[in-house]
Amino acid sequence: MKRALLTLALLLVRLSAAQAGVNERYFALVVGYNGPPSTRGADAPLPLRYADDDALSFYELEHEAGTDAVLLTVPDADSRRRFPWAADVARPPTLSEIERAVTDLNKRMAATFQAGHKPVFVFFYSGHGSRDQSTGAALTLPDGALSGAGLREHILDKIHAQTVHLIIDACHADAIARPRDIDAKTMPITQAEIMARLSAEMSSSYPNVGLVLASDGGSPTHEWDLYQSGIFTHEVISGLRGGADVNHDGRIEYSELAAFLTAANTEVLDTRARVQSILQAPSIQARAPLIELGEATSAGWLTNIQSTARQFFVEDQHGTRILDGHPEYGFAMSVAVPPDQLLFVHDGEREADVVVPRGERRAFDALTFHKSPLQARGAMETSLEKGLFLMPYGPGYYNGFVDRRDAVRVPGVQSIEISRGIPPSGVSTRRKTLVWTLRGASGALLGSAVLFAGLTLEARSNFEAASTQVAAAQANDRFKLDSTLALTFLASAVVCAAVSFVVDLRK
């Protein structure tokens, strides 16, 4: 009964979340640029290698989630090999293309609004951030730079969406997102101070805009060959693919992603490798989801990933790292993966290959693993490899995180924690069905045993009251048959009950 009530509570949470987001339609502008800013001299930064891959991976996720997305990037030869569809959809990441994309998306969002739906807009950028005395902080583009003022002028002030999410993986990302240059004084500023100022400024000027920003105080943007992407972008995508979904409602909210990113970086000891992030939900919608992995999702699902998976990750046949995760004890993760393609799931030193068809699900514990040793790496890479995603994530970590940060929590977390994590697809239903089928059979068999026990007593009574030898013989035969059946049904009931108990304990 307790388990049934917990399951019902979880279903009600998911139903309410689905009803809340039923009218939301997502649109995205995804920008990635490897090129360096126009800064000259010995301190000029080198070109990035994976900003285009970041944009391609983020676009792929949004496409799987059913988002109407526009991709602006110039994929290099290696990226075109790993994302063969890129040449058909990508346009140059220029300011003119950004303006064109905003105009086109506005038309489609207007039509969506007229149809009775709520448009939600996501802007993603991966690339170099720069800062100079004339323009301040800016995002690098091949035809110039998109400053904070330009971001507001060309995107925030023009986009026709009730909710906007800015996801920026670049140096000085926090300064770019500010409505005005609040750090004019050249003095140290902590992440808490930046967060407080950002919150105050964005809440008053753009209360419908939420922020997911990499680094603070000009910390460098991190790329890693092992991921073939920016580390921050990879962590964000890992969370948005379901790793951060602590209550399994398919809606990744700011508090969930913030807790997931914090857990992922907690055990990275080398400060050069530890990624800093700033997350702030729109002030008028504190529980706005950054993505919805609902019925429209065309991805496949890797489900029921328990704590025994430890630090697991998924990559494709080209070596592209899809996502990482580390579920805490008693919590089961479910993550969305690219469908209909060969994927490799790594669990410690083990590896399994799997193809998940579109919209279907594969249980993690049903995969066939074999040994796949990892290679030793340098000091910074070793720190990342040993520390990144080392801290397990789940209801326990999430509850502690939101309590420390006084964040707006998602509903249903306690129920998930007690029930050990029911994935959004109901992956554990087969085991539950087996348990309750066995218990039902046990009850039916026990009822039959009682019935035949009663018939046995009646046969014995007839035997004792028989006045003829024939009647006594018939009563004796009935006694033997009924007693045998009663014992058989009783033994079967005990066996079914015992098996159901063992199966239930092993979940």
C-alpha positions as CSV (number, residue, x, y, z in Angstrom):
1,M,0.0,0.0,0.0
2,K,2.8,2.4,0.9
3,R,4.6,1.7,-2.4
4,A,1.3,2.2,-4.3
5,L,0.7,5.6,-2.6
6,L,4.3,6.7,-3.4
7,T,3.8,5.7,-7.0
8,L,0.5,7.5,-7.2
9,A,2.1,10.7,-5.7
10,L,4.9,10.6,-8.3
11,L,2.4,10.2,-11.1
12,L,0.4,13.1,-9.9
13,V,3.6,15.3,-9.8
14,R,4.4,14.3,-13.3
15,L,0.8,14.9,-14.5
16,S,0.8,18.4,-12.9
17,A,4.2,19.2,-14.5
18,A,3.0,18.0,-17.9
19,Q,-0.2,20.1,-17.6
20,A,1.9,23.2,-16.7
21,G,4.1,22.8,-19.7
22,V,1.5,21.5,-22.2
23,N,1.2,24.9,-23.9
24,E,4.9,25.7,-24.0
25,R,6.8,25.5,-27.3
26,Y,10.6,25.8,-27.4
27,F,12.6,27.8,-29.9
28,A,16.4,28.1,-29.9
29,L,19.2,30.0,-31.5
30,V,22.5,28.1,-31.2
31,V,25.8,29.8,-32.0
32,G,29.3,28.5,-31.9
33,Y,32.5,30.1,-33.1
34,N,36.1,28.9,-32.7
35,G,37.8,32.0,-33.9
36,P,39.7,34.4,-31.4
37,P,38.8,38.0,-30.8
38,S,40.5,40.7,-32.8
39,T,42.9,41.4,-29.9
40,R,46.5,41.7,-31.0
41,G,49.8,41.1,-29.2
42,A,51.5,38.4,-27.2
43,D,48.4,38.0,-24.9
44,A,46.0,37.4,-27.8
45,P,44.1,34.1,-27.2
46,L,44.4,31.2,-29.5
47,P,41.5,29.9,-31.5
48,L,39.3,27.3,-29.8
49,R,38.9,23.8,-31.1
50,Y,35.5,22.7,-29.9
51,A,33.1,25.7,-29.8
52,D,31.6,24.4,-33.1
53,D,31.2,21.0,-31.5
54,D,29.5,22.5,-28.5
55,A,27.0,24.2,-30.7
56,L,26.5,21.0,-32.7
57,S,25.9,18.9,-29.6
58,F,23.5,21.5,-28.1
59,Y,21.6,21.7,-31.3
60,E,21.4,17.9,-31.5
61,L,19.9,17.8,-28.0
62,E,17.4,20.6,-28.8
63,H,16.4,18.9,-32.0
64,E,15.8,15.6,-30.2
65,A,13.7,17.5,-27.6
66,G,11.4,18.8,-30.4
67,T,12.7,22.4,-30.3
68,D,12.5,24.6,-33.4
69,A,16.2,25.5,-33.5
70,V,18.5,27.5,-35.8
71,L,22.2,26.6,-35.9
72,L,24.9,29.2,-36.6
73,T,28.4,27.8,-36.7
74,V,31.2,26.9,-39.2
75,P,32.0,23.2,-38.4
76,D,35.6,22.2,-39.1
77,A,36.6,19.0,-41.0
78,D,36.7,16.9,-37.8
79,S,33.3,18.2,-36.7
80,R,31.7,17.5,-40.1
81,R,33.0,13.9,-39.7
82,R,31.5,13.5,-36.3
83,F,28.3,15.4,-37.2
84,P,27.7,14.6,-40.9
85,W,24.3,16.4,-40.9
86,A,25.9,19.7,-39.9
87,A,26.6,20.9,-43.4
88,D,22.9,20.7,-44.2
89,V,21.6,22.9,-41.3
90,A,24.5,25.2,-40.2
91,R,24.8,28.8,-41.3
92,P,27.6,31.2,-40.5
93,P,27.7,32.7,-37.0
94,T,27.6,36.3,-38.1
95,L,25.7,39.2,-36.7
96,S,23.6,39.5,-39.8
97,E,22.7,35.8,-39.5
98,I,21.7,36.3,-35.9
99,E,19.4,39.1,-36.9
100,R,17.9,37.0,-39.7
101,A,17.4,34.1,-37.3
102,V,15.7,36.3,-34.7
103,T,13.4,37.6,-37.4
104,D,12.5,34.1,-38.6
105,L,12.0,32.7,-35.1
106,N,9.8,35.7,-34.2
107,K,7.5,34.8,-37.1
108,R,7.2,31.2,-36.0
109,M,6.8,32.2,-32.3
110,A,4.0,34.6,-33.3
111,A,2.2,31.8,-35.1
112,T,2.7,29.6,-32.1
113,F,1.3,32.2,-29.8
114,Q,-1.7,32.7,-32.1
115,A,-2.3,29.0,-31.9
116,G,-2.6,29.3,-28.1
117,H,0.8,28.2,-27.1
118,K,3.5,29.9,-25.0
119,P,6.8,30.4,-26.9
120,V,10.0,29.8,-24.9
121,F,13.3,31.0,-26.4
122,V,16.8,29.6,-25.7
123,F,20.0,31.4,-26.8
124,F,23.2,29.3,-26.6
125,Y,26.7,30.6,-27.3
126,S,30.0,28.8,-27.2
127,G,33.2,30.6,-28.1
128,H,35.7,33.3,-26.9
129,G,34.6,36.1,-24.7
130,S,36.6,39.3,-24.7
131,R,36.8,42.6,-23.0
132,D,38.3,45.9,-23.9
133,Q,37.9,49.5,-22.6
134,S,35.8,50.7,-25.5
135,T,33.2,48.0,-25.9
136,G,33.4,46.2,-22.6
137,A,32.7,42.4,-22.5
138,A,31.6,40.8,-25.8
139,L,31.1,37.5,-27.5
140,T,33.4,36.9,-30.5
141,L,31.9,36.6,-34.0
142,P,33.7,36.3,-37.3
143,D,32.4,39.8,-38.4
144,G,33.1,41.5,-35.1
145,A,31.7,41.0,-31.6
146,L,28.4,40.8,-29.8
147,S,28.7,43.1,-26.8
148,G,26.4,43.2,-23.8
149,A,24.6,46.1,-25.4
150,G,24.4,44.2,-28.7
151,L,23.0,41.2,-26.9
152,R,20.2,43.3,-25.6
153,E,19.7,45.3,-28.8
154,H,19.7,42.4,-31.3
155,I,18.2,39.6,-29.2
156,L,16.7,40.4,-25.8
157,D,14.8,43.5,-26.9
158,K,13.6,41.9,-30.1
159,I,12.7,38.4,-29.3
160,H,9.0,37.7,-28.9
161,A,9.0,35.1,-26.2
162,Q,7.5,35.2,-22.7
163,T,10.5,33.3,-21.3
164,V,14.1,33.5,-22.4
165,H,17.1,31.3,-21.3
166,L,20.6,32.5,-22.0
167,I,23.3,29.8,-21.9
168,I,26.7,31.2,-22.5
169,D,30.0,29.2,-22.4
170,A,32.6,32.0,-22.7
171,C,35.1,34.0,-20.7
172,H,33.5,37.1,-19.1
173,A,30.0,35.6,-19.7
174,D,28.7,37.2,-16.5
175,A,29.8,40.6,-17.6
176,I,28.2,40.2,-21.1
177,A,24.8,39.3,-19.5
178,R,24.7,42.4,-17.3
179,P,22.3,45.1,-18.4
180,R,25.0,47.7,-17.8
181,D,28.7,47.6,-16.8
182,I,28.4,47.2,-13.1
183,D,32.1,46.2,-12.6
184,A,33.6,49.5,-13.7
185,K,35.9,49.6,-10.7
186,T,39.0,47.5,-11.1
187,M,38.7,45.5,-7.9
188,P,38.3,41.9,-7.0
189,I,34.7,40.6,-7.0
190,T,33.5,37.3,-5.7
191,Q,31.0,35.0,-7.4
192,A,28.5,35.7,-4.7
193,E,28.7,39.4,-5.4
194,I,28.4,38.9,-9.1
195,M,25.3,36.7,-8.5
196,A,23.7,39.3,-6.3
197,R,24.3,42.1,-8.8
198,L,23.2,40.0,-11.7
199,S,20.0,39.1,-9.9
200,A,19.2,42.7,-9.0
201,E,19.9,44.0,-12.5
202,M,18.3,41.3,-14.5
203,S,15.2,41.1,-12.3
204,S,14.5,44.8,-12.8
205,S,15.4,45.1,-16.5
206,Y,14.7,41.6,-17.9
207,P,12.5,39.7,-15.4
208,N,11.7,37.0,-18.0
209,V,15.3,36.1,-18.7
210,G,17.2,33.3,-17.0
211,L,21.0,32.8,-17.0
212,V,23.3,29.8,-17.3
213,L,26.8,31.2,-17.5
214,A,30.2,29.7,-17.5
215,S,33.0,31.0,-15.2
216,D,33.2,34.2,-13.2
217,G,35.6,37.1,-12.9
218,G,37.2,36.3,-16.3
219,S,38.2,32.7,-15.6
220,P,39.4,31.0,-18.7
221,T,37.1,28.8,-20.8
222,H,38.0,25.1,-20.5
223,E,38.2,22.7,-23.4
224,W,39.2,19.0,-23.1
225,D,40.3,16.7,-25.9
226,L,38.7,13.7,-24.0
227,Y,35.3,15.4,-24.3
228,Q,36.0,17.1,-27.7
229,S,34.0,20.0,-26.3
230,G,34.0,22.7,-23.7
231,I,33.7,21.2,-20.2
232,F,31.0,23.6,-19.1
233,T,28.9,22.9,-22.2
234,H,29.3,19.1,-21.7
235,E,28.2,19.4,-18.1
236,V,25.2,21.4,-19.0
237,I,24.2,19.0,-21.8
238,S,24.7,16.0,-19.4
239,G,22.3,17.7,-17.0
240,L,19.7,18.6,-19.6
241,R,19.7,15.1,-21.1
242,G,18.2,13.9,-17.8
243,G,21.2,13.6,-15.5
244,A,19.9,16.6,-13.4
245,D,16.3,15.5,-13.4
246,V,16.1,14.7,-9.7
247,N,12.3,14.2,-9.5
248,H,11.9,12.5,-12.9
249,D,9.3,14.8,-14.3
250,G,11.1,15.4,-17.6
251,R,11.5,19.1,-16.9
252,I,15.0,20.3,-16.0
253,E,14.7,23.4,-13.8
254,Y,17.4,25.8,-12.7
255,S,17.8,24.4,-9.2
256,E,18.2,20.9,-10.6
257,L,20.9,22.0,-13.2
258,A,22.7,24.2,-10.6
259,A,22.9,21.3,-8.1
260,F,24.0,18.9,-10.9
261,L,26.8,21.3,-12.0
262,T,28.0,21.9,-8.5
263,A,28.1,18.1,-7.7
264,A,30.0,17.5,-11.0
265,N,32.8,19.9,-10.0
266,T,32.9,19.5,-6.3
267,E,35.7,16.8,-6.3
268,V,37.9,18.4,-9.0
269,L,41.0,19.3,-6.9
270,D,43.0,21.2,-9.5
271,T,41.6,24.7,-9.5
272,R,42.7,25.2,-13.1
273,A,40.3,22.5,-14.2
274,R,37.3,23.3,-11.9
275,V,34.5,25.0,-13.8
276,Q,32.6,27.9,-12.2
277,S,29.1,28.7,-13.2
278,I,26.3,31.2,-12.4
279,L,22.7,30.1,-12.7
280,Q,19.7,32.4,-12.2
281,A,16.1,31.6,-13.1
282,P,13.8,34.3,-14.5
283,S,12.5,36.3,-11.6
284,I,8.9,36.1,-12.8
285,Q,9.1,32.3,-13.2
286,A,11.5,30.8,-10.7
287,R,10.6,27.2,-11.7
288,A,10.9,27.8,-15.5
289,P,12.3,24.6,-17.1
290,L,15.3,24.9,-19.4
291,I,14.1,21.9,-21.4
292,E,11.3,19.5,-21.5
293,L,11.9,15.8,-22.3
294,G,8.3,14.9,-22.8
295,E,6.3,13.0,-25.3
296,A,7.7,15.0,-28.2
297,T,11.2,13.8,-27.5
298,S,12.6,11.7,-30.3
299,A,15.6,10.5,-28.3
300,G,16.2,7.1,-27.0
301,W,16.4,6.4,-23.3
302,L,19.0,4.7,-21.1
303,T,17.1,4.0,-17.9
304,N,17.4,2.6,-14.4
305,I,21.0,3.7,-13.9
306,Q,21.7,2.9,-10.3
307,S,24.6,3.9,-8.0
308,T,26.4,0.7,-9.0
309,A,27.1,2.4,-12.4
310,R,29.4,4.8,-10.5
311,Q,30.9,7.5,-12.8
312,F,29.4,6.4,-16.1
313,F,29.5,8.1,-19.5
314,V,28.1,7.6,-23.0
315,E,29.9,8.2,-26.3
316,D,29.1,7.5,-29.9
317,Q,31.2,5.6,-32.5
318,H,33.0,8.8,-33.5
319,G,34.3,9.3,-29.9
320,T,31.9,12.2,-29.2
321,R,31.2,12.3,-25.5
322,I,27.4,12.5,-25.2
323,L,27.0,12.8,-21.4
324,D,28.4,11.9,-18.0
325,G,26.6,11.1,-14.7
326,H,27.1,9.6,-11.3
327,P,23.8,8.6,-9.4
328,E,23.9,8.6,-5.7
329,Y,22.9,5.5,-3.6
330,G,19.2,4.8,-3.8
331,F,18.6,7.0,-6.9
332,A,18.1,5.8,-10.4
333,M,19.0,8.1,-13.4
334,S,17.3,8.0,-16.8
335,V,19.0,9.9,-19.6
336,A,18.1,10.8,-23.2
337,V,20.6,9.6,-25.8
338,P,20.8,10.0,-29.6
339,P,18.5,7.4,-31.2
340,D,19.2,4.8,-33.8
341,Q,23.0,4.9,-33.6
342,L,25.7,2.8,-32.1
343,L,26.6,4.1,-28.6
344,F,29.2,2.9,-26.1
345,V,28.3,3.0,-22.4
346,H,31.3,3.1,-20.0
347,D,31.0,2.1,-16.4
348,G,34.4,2.4,-14.7
349,E,36.6,0.0,-16.5
350,R,33.7,-1.7,-18.3
351,E,32.1,-0.9,-21.7
352,A,28.9,-1.9,-23.4
353,D,27.6,-1.1,-26.8
354,V,23.9,-0.4,-27.4
355,V,21.6,1.0,-30.1
356,V,18.4,2.6,-28.7
357,P,15.6,3.1,-31.3
358,R,13.8,6.4,-31.4
359,G,11.4,6.7,-28.5
360,E,12.4,3.4,-26.9
361,R,14.2,2.5,-23.7
362,R,17.0,0.3,-22.6
363,A,17.6,-0.6,-19.0
364,F,21.2,0.0,-17.9
365,D,21.3,-3.2,-15.9
366,A,20.4,-5.2,-19.0
367,L,23.5,-4.1,-20.9
368,T,26.3,-6.6,-21.5
369,F,29.6,-5.1,-20.3
370,H,33.2,-6.1,-21.1
371,K,36.5,-4.7,-19.8
372,S,37.8,-1.5,-21.4
373,P,40.8,0.0,-19.6
374,L,41.4,3.8,-19.6
375,Q,44.7,5.4,-20.5
376,A,46.7,7.5,-18.1
377,R,46.7,11.2,-18.8
378,G,48.5,14.4,-17.7
379,A,48.2,16.2,-14.3
380,M,45.3,18.5,-15.2
381,E,43.5,15.8,-17.2
382,T,44.0,13.3,-14.4
383,S,42.4,15.8,-12.0
384,L,39.5,16.1,-14.3
385,E,39.2,12.4,-14.9
386,K,39.4,11.5,-11.2
387,G,37.4,14.4,-9.9
388,L,34.8,15.3,-12.5
389,F,31.4,13.7,-11.7
390,L,33.0,11.9,-8.7
391,M,30.4,13.4,-6.4
392,P,27.2,11.3,-6.7
393,Y,24.1,13.3,-7.7
394,G,20.5,12.5,-6.6
395,P,17.8,13.5,-4.1
396,G,20.2,13.7,-1.1
397,Y,22.6,16.0,-2.8
398,Y,19.9,18.1,-4.3
399,N,18.1,18.6,-1.0
400,G,21.3,19.7,0.7
401,F,22.1,22.0,-2.2
402,V,18.7,23.9,-2.3
403,D,18.8,24.2,1.5
404,R,22.2,25.8,1.4
405,R,21.3,28.1,-1.5
406,D,17.7,28.8,-0.4
407,A,16.7,27.9,-3.9
408,V,13.2,27.1,-5.2
409,R,13.0,23.3,-5.1
410,V,11.2,21.1,-7.5
411,P,8.3,19.0,-6.2
412,G,8.3,15.2,-5.5
413,V,11.9,14.8,-4.6
414,Q,11.2,13.2,-1.2
415,S,8.9,10.7,-2.8
416,I,11.6,9.8,-5.4
417,E,14.2,9.4,-2.7
418,I,12.0,7.0,-0.7
419,S,11.0,5.0,-3.8
420,R,14.6,4.8,-5.1
421,G,13.9,6.7,-8.2
422,I,11.1,5.8,-10.7
423,P,12.3,6.8,-14.1
424,P,10.1,8.8,-16.4
425,S,9.3,5.9,-18.6
426,G,8.3,3.6,-15.7
427,V,11.2,1.3,-16.5
428,S,10.7,-0.6,-13.2
429,T,7.1,-1.5,-14.0
430,R,7.9,-5.0,-15.3
431,R,9.6,-5.9,-12.0
432,K,6.7,-4.4,-10.1
433,T,4.2,-6.2,-12.3
434,L,6.0,-9.5,-11.6
435,V,6.0,-8.8,-7.8
436,W,2.3,-8.0,-7.6
437,T,1.4,-10.8,-10.0
438,L,3.2,-13.3,-7.8
439,R,1.5,-11.8,-4.7
440,G,-1.9,-12.0,-6.4
441,A,-1.2,-15.6,-7.4
442,S,-0.2,-16.3,-3.8
443,G,-3.4,-14.9,-2.5
444,A,-5.5,-16.9,-5.0
445,L,-3.6,-20.1,-4.2
446,L,-4.0,-19.5,-0.5
447,G,-7.8,-19.0,-1.0
448,S,-7.9,-22.3,-2.9
449,A,-6.0,-24.0,-0.1
450,V,-8.5,-22.8,2.4
451,L,-11.4,-24.0,0.2
452,F,-10.0,-27.5,-0.2
453,A,-9.1,-27.6,3.5
454,G,-12.8,-27.0,4.2
455,L,-13.8,-29.7,1.8
456,T,-11.3,-32.0,3.6
457,L,-12.9,-31.4,6.9
458,E,-16.3,-32.1,5.3
459,A,-15.1,-35.4,3.8
460,R,-13.7,-36.5,7.2
461,S,-17.1,-35.7,8.8
462,N,-18.9,-37.7,6.2
463,F,-16.5,-40.6,6.7
464,E,-17.2,-40.7,10.4
465,A,-20.9,-40.4,9.9
466,A,-21.1,-43.0,7.1
467,S,-23.5,-45.9,7.8
468,T,-22.3,-48.1,4.9
469,Q,-19.0,-49.3,3.7
470,V,-19.5,-47.8,0.2
471,A,-20.3,-44.3,1.7
472,A,-17.3,-44.5,4.0
473,A,-15.0,-45.5,1.1
474,Q,-16.3,-42.6,-1.1
475,A,-15.8,-40.1,1.8
476,N,-12.3,-41.5,2.4
477,D,-11.4,-40.9,-1.3
478,R,-12.7,-37.3,-1.2
479,F,-10.7,-36.8,2.0
480,K,-7.4,-37.9,0.4
481,L,-8.0,-35.9,-2.8
482,D,-9.1,-32.7,-1.0
483,S,-6.3,-32.8,1.6
484,T,-3.7,-33.3,-1.2
485,L,-5.0,-30.4,-3.1
486,A,-5.2,-28.2,0.0
487,L,-1.5,-28.9,0.8
488,T,-0.5,-28.4,-2.8
489,F,-2.2,-25.0,-3.1
490,L,-0.8,-24.0,0.3
491,A,2.8,-24.9,-0.7
492,S,2.3,-23.0,-4.0
493,A,1.0,-19.9,-2.2
494,V,4.1,-20.0,0.1
495,V,6.5,-20.3,-2.9
496,C,4.9,-17.4,-4.8
497,A,4.9,-15.2,-1.7
498,A,8.6,-16.0,-1.1
499,V,9.6,-15.4,-4.7
500,S,7.8,-12.0,-4.8
501,F,9.6,-11.0,-1.5
502,V,13.0,-11.9,-3.0
503,V,12.3,-10.0,-6.3
504,D,11.1,-7.0,-4.4
505,L,14.2,-6.9,-2.2
506,R,16.5,-7.0,-5.3
507,K,15.0,-3.9,-7.0
